[in-house]
């Protein structure tokens, strides 16, 4: 019984470490642009790696920084669009859904599209996220919700989700 308890505690600590630490990669793409991402570069591309530790504190670690103890360093990380998860609820007949899909694909985001008329489970999810209001496309950019298609609104939401401040 003691062994089971110790191994469970060990497993839990190792599991939590996976969420506490993350890698940031920096490299130049084929056009010479500097890319900073939380996902590794394509195979064969030289990169710099930095291990960062995200704050689990709701205030972003401000209490730790202001407590007079060892100060945390902040790193501003800019994620690529590929690192940003976008969920979009659509219908087959909606022209704005097609435009939004085309635009999001052109931005190379991590896009998942669900047809709410063909998938009852996703239809329920769509209604729950949208406070039982209808209207497509309905776009979820990592918690930023928008109904309808607007390039400006999509760009603003992606910009907001692209920038991450990590403490280490």
N, C-alpha and C positions, 0 to 999 in steps of 0.2 A: 504494500500500500504506500509506504514511504517513497519507494522508487517511482511509482506512478505519479505521485504528487510532485516530486522533484522534476521528473521529465516533463510534466505538464507545464510547470513554471518555466522551465528552460525553453520549451517550444514557444510559449507565449512571448517571452522576452525576445527570442529570435524573430518571431513574426512581427512584433511591433517595431523592431529595428528596420525592417524593410520599408515601413511607412515613414519612419523618422528621417531616413537618409535618402538622398537622391543624387543622381549624377547630372551635371550640366556639361554639354559638349559645345565646343566652339570650333568652327572651321570655315573655310572659304568655299563657296559653290563654284560651279563651272564658269559663271560670269564674273567671278572675283568678289562677290558680295560676302560680307561676314555674316555667318549664320550662328545663332546661339539657340540651342534647343535642348529639351529634356530627353529627346530621343536620339540615339546614335546616328552618325552620318552614314551615307551609303558605304558599302564595302570598298576598301581600298583608299578611302579619303583620310588624309592625315588630320588629326584633331587634337585639341587640348581638352582635358577633362578636369572638372572641379567637383568635389563632393560637397554638397550643401546639406544642411539640416534644417528642415522646415520647422516653424514654431507651432506647437500644439496649443498655444495660448490664444484665447479669442482676441486679445488686443495686439496680436502680432509680435509678442515678446517685449512690449514696451516696459512692462514691470521689471523684467530681467535687466533691461538696459539701464533703467533708472534706479535700480536698487543699490547701486554702489559696488556691486560685486563685479566679477569679470564681465566686461562689456561684450555684447554680441556684435558681430559684423554683419551688415546687410549687403546682399548682392541683388542687384536688379537684373532679372533675367527676362529676355524677350523670347517668347516661344514662337515657333513657326506656326503657320495656319494648320499644318498637318497635325500638330499636337492638340488642336482645339476640337472638342467633340461637339457636333451639331446634330440635333435630331429635328426632322421636319415631318409634319403630318400633312398629307396631301390627298387629292382625289385625281382620278384619271382625266376628268373633263375640265379641270380648272386651268385656264391659261396662265394665271399668275403663279401657280404651283410649278408649271414648266419653266417659266422665267426664273423663278427663285432657285430651282434645281440647277438650271444652267449656270446661273451666276455663282452659286456656292461651289459648284464643280470647278468653275474657272479660277476660284480662289484657293483650290486644293485643300479644302478643310476635310476633316474626318467626318463625313456626312453619312447619316443613316436616314433613309426615307421610308415612311410607312403610309400606305394607302388605307385610310380609315374606313372606306367602304368595303374593303376586302378582308380586313383583319379586325374582328369585333373586340379583341383584347386591346389592341392599340387605339380603337375608337374610344373605349372606356378611359384609357390613359390620357388621351387627347382631351376628353371632357373634364377629367379631374384636374389636369394642369391648367386648363383654360377657364376654370370656375363655371363649368357647364355652358359656356358660350360656344357657339359654332363659328365657322369661318376659317377658310384655308387660303393660303398656306399658314400653318401655325408653326413657328420656329422656336426651338429651345437651344440657345447657345450657352451651354454650361450654366443654366439657371436664369439667363436673361431671356425672357419670353416676349415674343412679338407675333402679332397677327397681321397677315397681309405681307406684301412684298415691297420693300424699300431698300434700295442699295445703300443709302446713307445710314439707315438704322442698322443694317447688317454690318456695315463697315465699323460703325461706332461700337457695337457689341463685341465684334472680333478684336478691336483695338483694346477694349477694356480687359478682355480675357487673355490677350497676348502678353501683357505685362505682369510679372510675378515678382514680389519682393520676398526673398528667402533670407532667413537668419542662420548664421553658422558661427 
